[in-house]
Amino acid sequence: MSPFISIIIPFYGTADPVLLQRCLDSIRRQGMEEGSYEIIVVDDENRTTGGARNNGMQQAHGEYLFFVDADDVLLPNTLPSCLSLLRLYSPDILKFGFQELTCHFLLEQQSPANQSLSYVEYSSGADFMALNNFTGVVWTHIFRRSMLETSSLYFSETSFFEDEEFVAKAYLFARKMLVTSYKVYGYYRSSSSLTRVNVDEKCRKRILAFKEMLFRLKAFSQSVTSAGRLEALDRRIHFLVIDYIRQMWRNKCSMREINQRLAVLKQNGLVPLPYKNYSWKYCLVCPVINVYIRLVI
């Protein structure tokens, strides 16, 4: 009998095996029936998260796929409730909540108090994306495997922001989608002991990776023929442009570098941003960016 869900965990030989064991324990303690799930721990020779996840997808047998990072956990006694929703409603995507954890969190602790499994159903992932802002991390989603296979959807083989691209594309291909605030995933924010030079280098790599992801999504949008789906993707791209500019500022890029990068955005039609009533934050930020583009770039 094939498992109902495949849980895919990228892991490299240099990573901490103690954290991986903590992650595996949190899955096995969910109380799921033996044989109803499989755990795939997968490495990639190029050592990219996207490549490892793709390898895991190729090995998976489950009807649904769930991507979990090796240094995180599942909150106690939460995943079975989501599996019940999947069996009952058969969505292409289930999106759920997460909780940021400290190093003092114990797996023996009970799941978050007063959780409700209330949910909202959307007729498509594009409908959700057209109406909502969201965090584009893959680990707050469970995906129908056949939907990903039919759409030939895989991760870009990078280790930065491949989630954002994958999730946005998956929303476009998905039909029924369920969204709940029910918290399933426990996310540990990692601390870094790198030197300042290495931190700066990593920040610049992340900024470059974000730009490349943004341009891949922009190129992908040229192939979208449905007006409704294109509008949903455009909205997401506009918010990612703002996020890209914010990242440059937060990572203390020089004004010269910021202006050079903004000029590239302008040349490729990503700025100025359209005046849309997406949200009050967008309505505040959009005019500021556009005035700067017009006066300086």
Rosetta blueprint (number, residue, H / E / L):
1 M L
2 S L
3 P L
4 F L
5 I E
6 S E
7 I E
8 I E
9 I E
10 P E
11 F L
12 Y L
13 G L
14 T L
15 A L
16 D L
17 P H
18 V H
19 L H
20 L H
21 Q H
22 R H
23 C H
24 L H
25 D H
26 S H
27 I H
28 R H
29 R L
30 Q L
31 G L
32 M L
33 E L
34 E L
35 G L
36 S L
37 Y E
38 E E
39 I E
40 I E
41 V E
42 V E
43 D L
44 D L
45 E L
46 N L
47 R L
48 T L
49 T H
50 G H
51 G H
52 A H
53 R H
54 N H
55 N H
56 G H
57 M H
58 Q H
59 Q H
60 A L
61 H L
62 G L
63 E L
64 Y E
65 L E
66 F E
67 F E
68 V L
69 D L
70 A L
71 D L
72 D L
73 V E
74 L E
75 L L
76 P L
77 N L
78 T L
79 L H
80 P H
81 S H
82 C H
83 L H
84 S H
85 L H
86 L H
87 R H
88 L H
89 Y H
90 S L
91 P L
92 D L
93 I E
94 L E
95 K E
96 F E
97 G E
98 F E
99 Q E
100 E E
101 L E
102 T L
103 C L
104 H L
105 F L
106 L L
107 L L
108 E L
109 Q L
110 Q L
111 S L
112 P L
113 A L
114 N L
115 Q L
116 S L
117 L L
118 S L
119 Y E
120 V E
121 E E
122 Y E
123 S L
124 S L
125 G H
126 A H
127 D H
128 F H
129 M H
130 A H
131 L H
132 N L
133 N L
134 F L
135 T L
136 G L
137 V L
138 V H
139 W H
140 T H
141 H E
142 I E
143 F E
144 R E
145 R H
146 S H
147 M H
148 L H
149 E H
150 T H
151 S L
152 S L
153 L L
154 Y L
155 F L
156 S L
157 E L
158 T L
159 S L
160 F L
161 F L
162 E H
163 D H
164 E H
165 E H
166 F H
167 V H
168 A H
169 K H
170 A H
171 Y H
172 L H
173 F H
174 A L
175 R L
176 K L
177 M E
178 L E
179 V E
180 T E
181 S E
182 Y E
183 K E
184 V E
185 Y E
186 G E
187 Y E
188 Y E
189 R L
190 S L
191 S L
192 S L
193 S L
194 L L
195 T L
196 R H
197 V H
198 N H
199 V H
200 D H
201 E H
202 K H
203 C H
204 R H
205 K H
206 R H
207 I H
208 L H
209 A H
210 F H
211 K H
212 E H
213 M H
214 L H
215 F H
216 R H
217 L H
218 K H
219 A H
220 F H
221 S H
222 Q L
223 S L
224 V L
225 T L
226 S L
227 A H
228 G H
229 R H
230 L H
231 E H
232 A H
233 L H
234 D H
235 R H
236 R H
237 I H
238 H H
239 F H
240 L H
241 V H
242 I H
243 D H
244 Y H
245 I H
246 R H
247 Q H
248 M H
249 W H
250 R H
251 N L
252 K L
253 C L
254 S L
255 M H
256 R H
257 E H
258 I H
259 N H
260 Q H
261 R H
262 L H
263 A H
264 V H
265 L H
266 K H
267 Q H
268 N L
269 G L
270 L L
271 V L
272 P L
273 L L
274 P L
275 Y L
276 K L
277 N L
278 Y L
279 S L
280 W H
281 K H
282 Y H
283 C H
284 L H
285 V H
286 C H
287 P H
288 V H
289 I H
290 N H
291 V H
292 Y H
293 I H
294 R H
295 L H
296 V H
297 I L
